Amino acid sequence: MMEPLAIVLDLLQGEKNMFFGFLIPSITELIYKYEQLFIKNQLKICLPLVEVIIKSIEKRFEKILSDQFLTIAAISHPYFKTVWIKNQVKKDLAISDFKKTVLDMFNANRNESTTDKPVVDNSEDEAEDSSFFSWSNVTIDKLQETSTISVENEVCLYPNRSPTKKLTSLNEFPNVKKVFIKHNTPLPSSGPIERVFSVSNAILTKRRGKMEDKTFEKAIF
């Protein structure tokens, strides 16, 4: 019964092929899987626990699930796009916000040199436990080789393409790629930060709360 939760924890704490856009789709899919367990009545004895888990997750991540920055981070990732949004009204609003973000990015960078291109890893992005997501087996369309397309067409074509783990697919959508890089840079894991300290669980205790600047630098370096 705790398998979905364990998978999500391992997934979000990954140090490779992990982007900020994984956060909301992972939580959304986690809630969906527990809802399916509850609806199908597969765990009769543990149904009250399943209900508590669902309500707890929704309460804990209520603000995160509606965060616009995180939503755009997820949509700009070619593996997620909008397939994780099951409510049509929310999907339409998310697409509208995404299109506005891409257009704003385009207008802000219009005067920049076109020779400066963002770099995205060309290796295949094989996310750990990618089979966790219910859309993992969606057939991937062959990417159409197109010449330069307008930003309006770009934001319309991108959400309609099938999800793919290959980040190189973003090369076809240069403005979407810029949005992806801006919104997917942070890591949704405190693991790398915790390892800076000798005792990861003692970051916010009295022993670490009043460290002088020099002492803090020594702890890091």
Contacts in CASP RR format, 6 or more apart in sequence:
PFRMAT RR
TARGET T0000
AUTHOR 0000-0000-0000
METHOD contacts of the structure
MODEL  1
MMEPLAIVLDLLQGEKNMFFGFLIPSITELIYKYEQLFIKNQLKICLPLV
EVIIKSIEKRFEKILSDQFLTIAAISHPYFKTVWIKNQVKKDLAISDFKK
TVLDMFNANRNESTTDKPVVDNSEDEAEDSSFFSWSNVTIDKLQETSTIS
VENEVCLYPNRSPTKKLTSLNEFPNVKKVFIKHNTPLPSSGPIERVFSVS
NAILTKRRGKMEDKTFEKAIF
1 37 0 8 1.000
1 43 0 8 1.000
1 46 0 8 1.000
1 49 0 8 1.000
1 50 0 8 1.000
4 30 0 8 1.000
4 33 0 8 1.000
4 34 0 8 1.000
4 132 0 8 1.000
5 30 0 8 1.000
5 53 0 8 1.000
7 129 0 8 1.000
7 132 0 8 1.000
8 26 0 8 1.000
8 27 0 8 1.000
8 29 0 8 1.000
8 30 0 8 1.000
8 132 0 8 1.000
10 128 0 8 1.000
10 129 0 8 1.000
11 18 0 8 1.000
11 22 0 8 1.000
11 26 0 8 1.000
11 127 0 8 1.000
11 128 0 8 1.000
11 129 0 8 1.000
11 132 0 8 1.000
12 18 0 8 1.000
12 22 0 8 1.000
12 23 0 8 1.000
12 26 0 8 1.000
12 188 0 8 1.000
12 189 0 8 1.000
13 189 0 8 1.000
13 191 0 8 1.000
14 128 0 8 1.000
14 189 0 8 1.000
15 189 0 8 1.000
15 191 0 8 1.000
15 192 0 8 1.000
16 128 0 8 1.000
17 125 0 8 1.000
17 126 0 8 1.000
17 127 0 8 1.000
17 128 0 8 1.000
18 127 0 8 1.000
18 187 0 8 1.000
18 188 0 8 1.000
18 189 0 8 1.000
19 73 0 8 1.000
19 77 0 8 1.000
19 184 0 8 1.000
20 70 0 8 1.000
20 73 0 8 1.000
20 183 0 8 1.000
20 184 0 8 1.000
20 185 0 8 1.000
20 186 0 8 1.000
20 187 0 8 1.000
20 188 0 8 1.000
21 70 0 8 1.000
21 73 0 8 1.000
21 74 0 8 1.000
21 76 0 8 1.000
21 77 0 8 1.000
21 80 0 8 1.000
21 183 0 8 1.000
21 184 0 8 1.000
21 188 0 8 1.000
22 74 0 8 1.000
22 77 0 8 1.000
22 80 0 8 1.000
22 127 0 8 1.000
22 188 0 8 1.000
23 64 0 8 1.000
23 70 0 8 1.000
23 73 0 8 1.000
23 74 0 8 1.000
23 188 0 8 1.000
24 64 0 8 1.000
24 65 0 8 1.000
24 67 0 8 1.000
24 70 0 8 1.000
24 71 0 8 1.000
24 73 0 8 1.000
24 74 0 8 1.000
24 84 0 8 1.000
25 74 0 8 1.000
25 80 0 8 1.000
25 84 0 8 1.000
25 133 0 8 1.000
26 132 0 8 1.000
27 57 0 8 1.000
27 61 0 8 1.000
27 64 0 8 1.000
27 65 0 8 1.000
28 65 0 8 1.000
28 84 0 8 1.000
28 85 0 8 1.000
28 86 0 8 1.000
29 84 0 8 1.000
29 132 0 8 1.000
29 133 0 8 1.000
29 134 0 8 1.000
30 57 0 8 1.000
31 54 0 8 1.000
31 57 0 8 1.000
31 58 0 8 1.000
32 86 0 8 1.000
32 134 0 8 1.000
34 50 0 8 1.000
34 53 0 8 1.000
34 54 0 8 1.000
34 57 0 8 1.000
35 54 0 8 1.000
37 43 0 8 1.000
37 50 0 8 1.000
38 47 0 8 1.000
38 50 0 8 1.000
38 51 0 8 1.000
38 54 0 8 1.000
41 47 0 8 1.000
43 50 0 8 1.000
58 65 0 8 1.000
64 70 0 8 1.000
68 97 0 8 1.000
69 183 0 8 1.000
71 94 0 8 1.000
71 97 0 8 1.000
71 98 0 8 1.000
72 94 0 8 1.000
72 97 0 8 1.000
72 98 0 8 1.000
72 101 0 8 1.000
72 179 0 8 1.000
72 183 0 8 1.000
73 180 0 8 1.000
73 183 0 8 1.000
73 184 0 8 1.000
74 80 0 8 1.000
74 84 0 8 1.000
75 81 0 8 1.000
75 82 0 8 1.000
75 94 0 8 1.000
75 95 0 8 1.000
75 98 0 8 1.000
75 159 0 8 1.000
76 98 0 8 1.000
76 176 0 8 1.000
76 179 0 8 1.000
76 180 0 8 1.000
76 183 0 8 1.000
76 184 0 8 1.000
77 180 0 8 1.000
77 184 0 8 1.000
78 161 0 8 1.000
78 163 0 8 1.000
78 164 0 8 1.000
78 165 0 8 1.000
78 166 0 8 1.000
78 167 0 8 1.000
78 169 0 8 1.000
78 170 0 8 1.000
79 125 0 8 1.000
79 127 0 8 1.000
79 130 0 8 1.000
79 163 0 8 1.000
79 164 0 8 1.000
79 165 0 8 1.000
80 163 0 8 1.000
81 158 0 8 1.000
81 159 0 8 1.000
81 161 0 8 1.000
81 163 0 8 1.000
82 91 0 8 1.000
82 94 0 8 1.000
82 95 0 8 1.000
82 159 0 8 1.000
83 135 0 8 1.000
83 138 0 8 1.000
83 163 0 8 1.000
84 133 0 8 1.000
84 135 0 8 1.000
85 91 0 8 1.000
85 94 0 8 1.000
95 159 0 8 1.000
98 155 0 8 1.000
98 159 0 8 1.000
98 179 0 8 1.000
99 155 0 8 1.000
99 156 0 8 1.000
101 179 0 8 1.000
102 151 0 8 1.000
102 154 0 8 1.000
102 155 0 8 1.000
102 175 0 8 1.000
102 176 0 8 1.000
102 179 0 8 1.000
103 151 0 8 1.000
103 152 0 8 1.000
103 155 0 8 1.000
105 175 0 8 1.000
105 178 0 8 1.000
105 179 0 8 1.000
105 182 0 8 1.000
106 151 0 8 1.000
106 175 0 8 1.000
109 178 0 8 1.000
117 174 0 8 1.000
118 174 0 8 1.000
118 177 0 8 1.000
118 178 0 8 1.000
118 181 0 8 1.000
120 167 0 8 1.000
120 168 0 8 1.000
120 170 0 8 1.000
120 171 0 8 1.000
120 177 0 8 1.000
120 180 0 8 1.000
120 181 0 8 1.000
121 167 0 8 1.000
122 167 0 8 1.000
122 168 0 8 1.000
124 165 0 8 1.000
124 166 0 8 1.000
125 165 0 8 1.000
125 166 0 8 1.000
125 167 0 8 1.000
126 165 0 8 1.000
127 165 0 8 1.000
130 136 0 8 1.000
130 165 0 8 1.000
135 163 0 8 1.000
138 162 0 8 1.000
138 163 0 8 1.000
139 162 0 8 1.000
140 162 0 8 1.000
140 163 0 8 1.000
140 164 0 8 1.000
141 161 0 8 1.000
141 162 0 8 1.000
143 161 0 8 1.000
143 164 0 8 1.000
143 169 0 8 1.000
143 172 0 8 1.000
144 172 0 8 1.000
146 172 0 8 1.000
149 157 0 8 1.000
151 175 0 8 1.000
154 173 0 8 1.000
154 174 0 8 1.000
154 175 0 8 1.000
154 176 0 8 1.000
155 175 0 8 1.000
155 176 0 8 1.000
157 173 0 8 1.000
158 173 0 8 1.000
158 176 0 8 1.000
161 169 0 8 1.000
170 176 0 8 1.000
170 177 0 8 1.000
170 180 0 8 1.000
171 177 0 8 1.000
191 200 0 8 1.000
194 200 0 8 1.000
194 203 0 8 1.000
196 219 0 8 1.000
196 220 0 8 1.000
197 203 0 8 1.000
197 208 0 8 1.000
197 219 0 8 1.000
198 219 0 8 1.000
202 208 0 8 1.000
211 219 0 8 1.000
END
